[in-house]
Amino acid sequence: MSRRWTLNERHGYYVATGLREPVVDLDLAFRPVVGPDERVGRYHLDLDALVERDVVTRRATPEGEVYDVKIVRDPDGSYWLAVRSSPRVALSTCSAR
């Protein structure tokens, strides 16, 4: 499944909940407080593998299993997958395309 997400500088993170697909082809952008959106990159997210690394959540719902993803941006401009502050995985290691 192809997705386009935009992380807003005011929040410092992006959250997607209730995702049903175990693999996401992500095109990520960054929206600064001032100025146009900036393209960050394209990433292949294997959500099952990221659940095993404890940086994505998988939960059961009456309709079946879903995934919750959180991407955070550090002040230095790096992007991370992290459900909590630790552990986390650099987004750049997720099969950038």
N, C-alpha and C positions, 0 to 999 in steps of 0.2 A: 504494500500500500504506500503510495506516494503522499507525502504531507509537506505543507509549507507552514512553518511556525515563525513568529517574530517575537523575539525577546525584547521587552521594553526596559530601557535603562532605569526608569524610575522605580521599577520593581527589583531589578537585578536577577530575575529568574523567570522561567517559563514552566508552567505545569500543564500536563495533559493527563486527564484521568479517564478511565473507562475504555481504554483502547482494546479492541478485540483482536487485532492482527498481531501475530507473534513477531513479525518483521516489519520495520518501518523504514522506508526510503525517505530520509528527511532532508529538506532544503531549509536551512536555518538563516534567518536574517536578524539584524540588530537595529532597534529603533532608538537613536540617541534623543536626548531631551530637545536638542536643537539640531536641525538638519535632516537630510533625507535618510531613509533606511539604507543600511549597509549589508551586503551579502556576507555571511560568515562562511558558508560552505555547504556541501552536500555530504550526508552521512548515511551509512547503512547500519541500522540498529537492530541487532538480534536480541529481542527482549528477553527470551528464555535464558540466553547466555548471560545477559546483564542481571537477571534475577539471581542467578547462581553467584554472581559477584557482589550481590547485596546492594546494588545501586539503582535498581528498578523494583517496584513492588508488583506482585501478582496476587490477586484476591478473587475469591469466589463470589458470584452474584447469582440470583435466581436464573438468570439467562445464560450463565456460564462464566468461565474465567475471563478476567480483564486485567489490564496492566495500567499502572500509574507511573509516569515519567516526570522527572524534574531536571531541568537544565539550569545551572547557575553560571553567572559571569562574575569572575573576580575583578577587582579594580585594575589589575594589570592587563585585562582584556582576554584572559584565557577562559575557556568554557569547560564545564564539568557536568557529568551525570552524577546525581547524588540525591538520595531520598532524605538523608540526614546530613549533618556536617561531615561525618566520617562513617564508612569509607566513601570514597568517590573515585571516579574514573575520568580521565581527560577525554573530552569529546573527540579530540584529534586522533585518538587511538581507535575510533570506531569506523574503520574502513572508509575514510574520507574519499570522496569521488569528485 
